[in-house]
C-alpha cells in the first residue's frame, strides 16, 4: 500500500488529494479499529483514489464531549478542527466512524465548517456502482451474514441501503435482524455510554443485541462503526461464542474477499 501521506506533506509538495480520510480517535488509537483504518486505506489505494490523512493535526471531533454534556469542550475541539480544515481548504472527506460523520456533517456547519463528508460505506457503494471497485464474493458465497445498523449512520442519518448494497456484492446470504433499519437496536455505546459505567439493569444492551444476532445463526456480523464493533465483540465473548461468530467492518470483508 505504501505510506499514506498527510495533508501537511501534500501541501508541502503543492498537491491536493481527491479526498481527505478522517480517521477519528478509535481508528487512530484503538487496536481493533486500526485494522478497519488499514483495510479502508488499502481499498482507496487499490482503486487509485488520491487521499490524505490529517495525522497529528486531527483532533477528536468533540462528539463524546457533547453527548456527555460538556458543550464547552465540544466547541473548543470543533473550532480547532474547523480552523485546521479551512486552512487546508478541505472540501471532501470520508470517515469510517458514524459519530465523526454525523458531527462533521450536521454539527460543524453551525460553527463555520461546511464540508462534503460521506461515510465509508457510501463511498464503497459508489465505487462498486461505478465499476471502480470489483468485489470477488467467492470467499463469502452462501455464508450467513447479518448486518447491525449503527444508530448514527442509520436512524440519525437515514443511511440504510449503501451498506446493504455493498454486502449484497459479496454474494453472501444476508439475514436481517428482527430489529433493523428504523427499528434498529443500539449496540450499547451511544450517547457517550462507551466511556462510562452501565446504569443498573437486568442485562447489558450489547448482550441483548448479541442474543438477537445468535438467533439468526449468522457466522459473520457486519458492522460500520468502531464502537459497535467493540460492543458486539464484547457481547460475543460474554456469550462465549467468539469461535463461532466473527464481527467485521464492511471494508474488512471487501479486503478479505479480494485477498488484498
C-alpha positions in Angstrom: 0.0 0.0 0.0 2.9 2.3 0.6 3.0 5.2 3.0 -0.2 7.3 3.4 0.5 11.0 3.1 -0.6 13.6 5.5 -2.2 16.9 4.3 0.8 18.7 5.6 3.1 16.6 3.4 0.8 17.0 0.4 0.6 20.8 0.9 4.4 21.0 1.1 4.5 19.3 -2.3 1.9 21.6 -3.7 -0.6 18.8 -4.1 -4.2 18.4 -3.2 -5.9 15.0 -2.6 -9.2 14.0 -4.1 -10.5 13.2 -0.6 -9.4 13.5 3.0 -9.7 10.4 5.1 -10.8 11.5 8.6 -9.5 8.6 10.7 -11.1 9.5 14.1 -9.9 8.7 17.6 -10.9 5.0 17.5 -9.4 4.4 14.1 -6.2 6.1 15.3 -5.7 4.6 18.8 -7.9 1.5 19.2 -6.1 -1.7 18.1 -9.3 -3.3 16.7 -10.4 -0.1 14.9 -6.9 0.4 13.4 -7.5 -2.8 11.4 -10.5 -1.1 9.8 -8.5 2.0 9.1 -5.8 -0.1 7.3 -8.5 -2.1 5.4 -10.2 1.1 4.1 -6.9 2.8 3.2 -5.9 -0.3 1.3 -9.2 -0.1 -0.7 -8.6 3.5 -1.5 -5.1 2.7 -2.7 -6.2 -0.3 -4.8 -8.9 1.7 -6.6 -6.4 4.6 -7.2 -8.1 7.3 -5.2 -5.7 10.1 -4.2 -6.3 10.6 -0.5 -4.5 12.0 2.6 -5.0 11.9 6.3 -4.5 14.8 8.8 -2.3 12.8 11.1 -1.3 14.6 14.3 -3.3 17.7 13.2 -6.5 15.8 13.6 -8.2 16.1 17.0 -11.3 14.3 18.3 -14.4 15.8 16.7 -15.8 16.6 20.1 -18.7 14.2 19.7 -18.2 12.3 23.1 -17.9 15.6 25.0 -21.2 17.0 23.5 -23.1 13.7 24.1 -21.8 13.6 27.7 -23.0 17.3 28.2 -19.7 19.2 28.0 -20.6 21.8 25.4 -17.6 23.9 26.2 -15.1 21.1 25.4 -17.1 20.2 22.2 -16.9 23.8 20.9 -13.2 24.2 21.7 -12.3 21.0 19.9 -14.6 21.5 17.0 -13.4 25.1 16.4 -9.8 23.9 16.4 -10.6 21.2 13.8 -12.6 23.6 11.6 -9.7 26.2 11.7 -7.3 23.5 10.5 -9.6 22.1 7.8 -10.4 25.5 6.5 -6.7 26.3 6.4 -6.2 23.4 4.1 -9.3 24.3 2.1 -10.7 20.8 2.6 -13.9 20.2 0.6 -14.5 16.5 0.6 -14.0 13.9 3.4 -14.7 10.3 4.1 -14.7 8.6 7.5 -15.2 5.0 8.8 -16.8 6.4 12.0 -20.6 7.3 12.0 -20.0 9.5 15.1 -17.4 11.6 13.3 -19.6 11.5 10.1 -22.6 12.9 12.0 -20.7 15.6 13.9 -18.8 17.0 10.9 -21.9 16.7 8.6 -24.6 18.1 10.9 -22.9 20.0 13.7 -19.8 21.7 12.2 -21.7 23.9 9.8 -23.1 26.0 12.7 -19.6 26.7 13.8 -18.3 27.7 10.3 -17.2 24.3 9.0 -19.1 23.1 5.9 -17.7 20.1 4.1 -19.0 17.3 1.9 -18.5 14.3 4.0 -19.5 10.7 3.3 -19.4 7.5 5.4 -17.1 4.9 4.0 -20.0 2.5 3.2 -21.4 5.2 1.0 -18.1 5.7 -0.9 -17.7 1.9 -1.2 -21.2 1.6 -2.7 -20.4 4.5 -5.1 -17.2 2.8 -6.2 -18.9 -0.6 -6.8 -21.8 1.1 -8.7 -19.3 2.9 -10.9 -17.3 -0.3 -11.6 -14.2 1.1 -10.0 -14.2 -1.4 -7.2 -14.7 -5.0 -8.2 -15.6 -7.4 -5.4 -14.8 -11.1 -5.7 -17.6 -12.5 -3.5 -16.4 -16.1 -3.7 -14.9 -16.1 -0.2 -18.3 -15.4 1.3 -20.6 -17.2 -1.2 -23.5 -18.7 0.8 -22.1 -17.7 4.1 -24.7 -16.5 6.6 -24.1 -12.8 7.4 -26.2 -10.4 9.4 -25.9 -6.6 9.5 -26.1 -4.4 12.5 -27.3 -0.8 11.8 -25.3 1.7 13.9 -27.5 4.4 15.4 -25.6 7.4 13.9 -25.5 6.0 10.4 -28.9 4.5 10.4 -31.6 6.3 12.4 -29.7 9.6 12.8 -28.7 10.0 9.2 -31.0 7.6 7.3 -28.3 5.6 5.6 -29.6 2.1 5.3 -29.2 1.0 1.6 -25.5 1.7 1.0 -24.0 -0.8 3.4 -26.6 -3.5 2.4 -25.8 -3.0 -1.3 -22.1 -3.5 -0.5 -22.8 -6.7 1.4 -25.0 -7.9 -1.5 -22.0 -7.7 -3.8 -20.2 -10.3 -1.6 -22.7 -13.0 -2.7 -23.4 -13.7 1.0 -26.6 -15.0 2.5 -27.8 -11.8 4.2 -30.2 -12.3 7.2 -31.8 -9.3 8.6 -32.1 -8.9 12.4 -35.6 -8.6 13.9 -34.7 -5.1 15.0 -33.1 -3.4 12.0 -33.2 -0.2 9.9 -35.5 2.3 11.5 -36.2 -0.2 14.4 -32.5 -1.0 14.9 -31.2 -1.5 18.5 -28.2 0.4 19.8 -25.1 -1.6 20.5 -24.9 0.0 23.9 -22.2 2.5 23.3 -24.2 5.5 22.1 -24.6 8.8 23.9 -21.1 8.6 25.4 -22.2 5.4 27.2 -19.0 3.9 25.7 -17.0 5.8 28.3 -19.0 5.3 31.4 -20.3 2.5 33.7 -23.7 1.0 33.0 -26.8 2.1 34.8 -28.3 -0.7 37.0 -30.4 -3.1 35.0 -31.1 -6.7 34.2 -29.0 -7.1 31.1 -26.3 -5.2 29.2 -27.6 -3.8 25.9 -24.8 -5.4 23.8 -25.7 -8.8 25.3 -29.3 -8.3 24.3 -28.2 -7.4 20.8 -25.9 -10.4 20.5 -28.8 -12.7 21.6 -30.7 -11.4 18.6 -27.7 -11.9 16.3 -27.2 -15.5 17.6 -30.8 -16.2 16.8 -30.0 -15.7 13.1 -27.3 -18.4 13.1 -25.1 -16.0 11.2 -21.4 -16.8 11.1 -20.4 -13.1 10.5 -21.8 -9.8 11.8 -21.1 -6.9 9.5 -20.8 -3.5 11.2 -19.9 0.0 10.1 -18.8 1.7 13.4 -15.8 1.2 15.7 -17.9 1.5 18.8 -20.4 -1.1 17.5 -17.5 -3.5 16.6 -16.2 -3.2 20.2 -19.6 -3.7 21.9 -20.6 -6.6 19.6 -17.3 -8.3 20.1 -17.6 -7.9 23.9 -21.1 -9.3 23.8 -20.0 -12.4 21.8 -17.2 -13.0 24.3 -19.8 -12.7 27.2 -21.8 -15.5 25.4 -18.5 -17.5 24.8 -19.3 -17.6 21.0 -16.1 -15.9 19.8 -15.1 -19.1 17.9 -18.4 -19.3 16.1 -19.3 -15.7 15.2 -16.9 -13.0 13.8 -17.5 -9.3 13.8 -16.1 -7.3 10.8 -16.4 -3.9 9.4 -17.7 -3.9 5.8 -14.3 -2.7 4.4 -12.6 -5.7 6.0 -15.0 -8.1 4.3 -14.1 -6.5 0.9 -10.4 -6.8 1.6 -10.8 -10.4 2.6 -12.9 -11.3 -0.4 -10.4 -9.8 -2.8 -7.4 -11.3 -1.0 -5.6 -7.9 -0.7 
